Amino acid sequence: MRAAHATMVLALMLAACGKGTGGYSSTSPIVPIPHGGDGGSDGGDGGSDAGTDAGTDGGPDGGCVGFGAGARPIDSATDYCNGGVTPGSVIAVDSACSVSITLNADGVVCTGRISGFLDAFDGGCQTNAGLLACSSSSLPGTVSCDAGSSGACSIIFCNGTDCGGP
């Protein structure tokens, strides 16, 4: 099978190069391609460039959307990490793709970085069990936390009053 495959590849390569098609002869003269001018003129100055500073780098993913100006507000949450289900309001603050979210009902504070169009979260949440490593593919959305030996838990950050379940 490999030999047949290699033969086919070789035939395609030869056909692409013009060999093996019947139109090439090693004794045929080389015909130059006209270029439409003497090639001696310069294209001139391309103008000024953009300078040395193009502004603040948006990062590899183009930055984040953030919660400000009503873009993707977080106004409530349901906490499944503090030993019980605790719904309540939140205070969400983002600045230059860094975020701090405080759950008013039980005092849990999540801090970290958001990135991308959906504001994916990577950071930690301070709960009664201590500081947990947490992440989410989007905010608002479900933040999953590693609670060590006791397993995993989640905090659902919502836009609107219906937070649903984990």
One Martini backbone bead per residue (centre of mass of N, CA, C, O) as a GRO file, in nm:
protein
  166
    1MET     BB    1   0.057   0.063  -0.020
    2ARG     BB    2   0.301   0.256  -0.001
    3ALA     BB    3   0.398   0.227  -0.293
    4ALA     BB    4   0.141   0.340  -0.423
    5HIS     BB    5   0.153   0.611  -0.280
    6ALA     BB    6   0.435   0.699  -0.381
    7THR     BB    7   0.367   0.688  -0.681
    8MET     BB    8   0.142   0.899  -0.674
    9VAL     BB    9   0.310   1.134  -0.564
   10LEU     BB   10   0.519   1.138  -0.793
   11ALA     BB   11   0.318   1.188  -1.024
   12LEU     BB   12   0.213   1.460  -0.913
   13MET     BB   13   0.484   1.607  -0.907
   14LEU     BB   14   0.550   1.581  -1.210
   15ALA     BB   15   0.293   1.720  -1.311
   16ALA     BB   16   0.342   1.994  -1.159
   17CYS     BB   17   0.631   2.036  -1.316
   18GLY     BB   18   0.575   1.920  -1.629
   19LYS     BB   19   0.635   1.630  -1.603
   20GLY     BB   20   0.481   1.376  -1.786
   21THR     BB   21   0.287   1.546  -2.010
   22GLY     BB   22   0.442   1.590  -2.308
   23GLY     BB   23   0.556   1.915  -2.308
   24TYR     BB   24   0.853   1.819  -2.251
   25SER     BB   25   1.195   1.915  -2.343
   26SER     BB   26   1.541   1.911  -2.315
   27THR     BB   27   1.565   2.070  -2.616
   28SER     BB   28   1.414   2.305  -2.544
   29PRO     BB   29   1.377   2.626  -2.540
   30ILE     BB   30   1.421   2.913  -2.358
   31VAL     BB   31   1.158   3.127  -2.259
   32PRO     BB   32   1.112   3.437  -2.192
   33ILE     BB   33   0.956   3.651  -1.966
   34PRO     BB   34   0.788   3.922  -1.978
   35HIS     BB   35   0.806   4.237  -1.763
   36GLY     BB   36   0.735   4.544  -1.871
   37GLY     BB   37   1.045   4.635  -1.825
   38ASP     BB   38   1.363   4.727  -1.681
   39GLY     BB   39   1.372   4.729  -1.349
   40GLY     BB   40   1.504   5.025  -1.254
   41SER     BB   41   1.280   5.118  -1.084
   42ASP     BB   42   1.151   5.270  -0.806
   43GLY     BB   43   0.883   5.264  -0.573
   44GLY     BB   44   0.957   5.424  -0.339
   45ASP     BB   45   0.814   5.565  -0.077
   46GLY     BB   46   0.595   5.427   0.175
   47GLY     BB   47   0.615   5.602   0.408
   48SER     BB   48   0.508   5.621   0.705
   49ASP     BB   49   0.495   5.472   0.994
   50ALA     BB   50   0.348   5.373   1.305
   51GLY     BB   51   0.582   5.343   1.476
   52THR     BB   52   0.679   5.224   1.806
   53ASP     BB   53   0.370   5.269   1.915
   54ALA     BB   54   0.059   5.073   1.930
   55GLY     BB   55   0.006   5.036   2.219
   56THR     BB   56  -0.178   4.830   2.396
   57ASP     BB   57  -0.170   4.513   2.464
   58GLY     BB   58  -0.429   4.260   2.430
   59GLY     BB   59  -0.309   4.002   2.391
   60PRO     BB   60  -0.361   3.677   2.270
   61ASP     BB   61  -0.705   3.731   2.291
   62GLY     BB   62  -0.782   4.052   2.310
   63GLY     BB   63  -0.865   4.020   2.603
   64CYS     BB   64  -1.163   4.168   2.739
   65VAL     BB   65  -1.483   4.268   2.828
   66GLY     BB   66  -1.634   4.274   3.087
   67PHE     BB   67  -1.874   4.447   3.318
   68GLY     BB   68  -1.889   4.712   3.219
   69ALA     BB   69  -2.144   4.894   3.084
   70GLY     BB   70  -2.331   4.622   3.062
   71ALA     BB   71  -2.202   4.385   2.910
   72ARG     BB   72  -2.153   4.149   3.171
   73PRO     BB   73  -2.329   4.126   3.423
   74ILE     BB   74  -2.309   4.074   3.781
   75ASP     BB   75  -2.591   4.022   4.029
   76SER     BB   76  -2.560   3.709   4.107
   77ALA     BB   77  -2.552   3.414   4.336
   78THR     BB   78  -2.445   3.063   4.387
   79ASP     BB   79  -2.325   2.887   4.672
   80TYR     BB   80  -2.140   2.553   4.696
   81CYS     BB   81  -1.867   2.605   4.904
   82ASN     BB   82  -2.002   2.676   5.217
   83GLY     BB   83  -2.194   2.410   5.305
   84GLY     BB   84  -2.410   2.557   5.120
   85VAL     BB   85  -2.682   2.724   4.992
   86THR     BB   86  -2.597   3.063   4.866
   87PRO     BB   87  -2.782   3.319   4.794
   88GLY     BB   88  -2.705   3.635   4.612
   89SER     BB   89  -2.543   3.913   4.604
   90VAL     BB   90  -2.305   4.122   4.421
   91ILE     BB   91  -1.961   4.238   4.374
   92ALA     BB   92  -1.834   4.356   4.060
   93VAL     BB   93  -1.485   4.398   3.964
   94ASP     BB   94  -1.315   4.549   3.685
   95SER     BB   95  -0.954   4.567   3.576
   96ALA     BB   96  -0.774   4.494   3.324
   97CYS     BB   97  -0.874   4.178   3.356
   98SER     BB   98  -0.940   4.211   3.652
   99VAL     BB   99  -1.103   4.038   3.935
  100SER     BB  100  -1.370   4.110   4.184
  101ILE     BB  101  -1.584   3.893   4.386
  102THR     BB  102  -1.858   3.957   4.610
  103LEU     BB  103  -2.044   3.783   4.846
  104ASN     BB  104  -2.275   3.909   5.058
  105ALA     BB  105  -2.394   3.661   5.225
  106ASP     BB  106  -2.079   3.502   5.288
  107GLY     BB  107  -1.792   3.652   5.187
  108VAL     BB  108  -1.703   3.560   4.926
  109VAL     BB  109  -1.387   3.576   4.740
  110CYS     BB  110  -1.310   3.647   4.398
  111THR     BB  111  -0.995   3.619   4.221
  112GLY     BB  112  -0.862   3.739   3.895
  113ARG     BB  113  -0.872   3.645   3.554
  114ILE     BB  114  -0.979   3.769   3.240
  115SER     BB  115  -1.067   3.618   2.911
  116GLY     BB  116  -1.197   3.704   2.639
  117PHE     BB  117  -1.518   3.725   2.518
  118LEU     BB  118  -1.632   3.545   2.789
  119ASP     BB  119  -1.465   3.575   3.045
  120ALA     BB  120  -1.255   3.392   3.147
  121PHE     BB  121  -1.167   3.221   3.451
  122ASP     BB  122  -0.867   3.275   3.668
  123GLY     BB  123  -0.831   3.160   4.016
  124GLY     BB  124  -0.978   3.253   4.336
  125CYS     BB  125  -1.149   3.138   4.644
  126GLN     BB  126  -1.265   3.261   4.950
  127THR     BB  127  -1.346   3.036   5.200
  128ASN     BB  128  -1.410   2.837   5.469
  129ALA     BB  129  -1.187   2.626   5.334
  130GLY     BB  130  -1.041   2.848   5.180
  131LEU     BB  131  -0.823   2.862   4.921
  132LEU     BB  132  -0.942   2.826   4.591
  133ALA     BB  133  -0.909   2.684   4.289
  134CYS     BB  134  -1.039   2.859   3.995
  135SER     BB  135  -1.274   2.813   3.709
  136SER     BB  136  -1.390   2.946   3.380
  137SER     BB  137  -1.533   2.992   3.055
  138SER     BB  138  -1.737   3.207   3.200
  139LEU     BB  139  -1.868   3.545   3.249
  140PRO     BB  140  -2.110   3.448   3.329
  141GLY     BB  141  -2.106   3.150   3.547
  142THR     BB  142  -1.938   2.855   3.620
  143VAL     BB  143  -1.739   2.802   3.905
  144SER     BB  144  -1.471   2.588   3.950
  145CYS     BB  145  -1.354   2.410   4.243
  146ASP     BB  146  -1.079   2.306   4.440
  147ALA     BB  147  -1.129   2.117   4.755
  148GLY     BB  148  -0.962   1.878   4.752
  149SER     BB  149  -1.051   1.611   4.946
  150SER     BB  150  -1.366   1.718   4.915
  151GLY     BB  151  -1.333   1.814   4.619
  152ALA     BB  152  -1.585   1.986   4.452
  153CYS     BB  153  -1.701   2.315   4.358
  154SER     BB  154  -1.953   2.582   4.317
  155ILE     BB  155  -2.007   2.900   4.144
  156ILE     BB  156  -2.285   3.096   4.044
  157PHE     BB  157  -2.283   3.344   3.805
  158CYS     BB  158  -2.519   3.612   3.738
  159ASN     BB  159  -2.767   3.734   3.494
  160GLY     BB  160  -2.987   3.763   3.711
  161THR     BB  161  -3.203   3.560   3.914
  162ASP     BB  162  -3.136   3.291   3.756
  163CYS     BB  163  -2.901   3.035   3.861
  164GLY     BB  164  -2.959   2.763   3.924
  165GLY     BB  165  -2.755   2.480   3.895
  166PRO     BB  166  -2.462   2.273   3.893
   0.00000   0.00000   0.00000
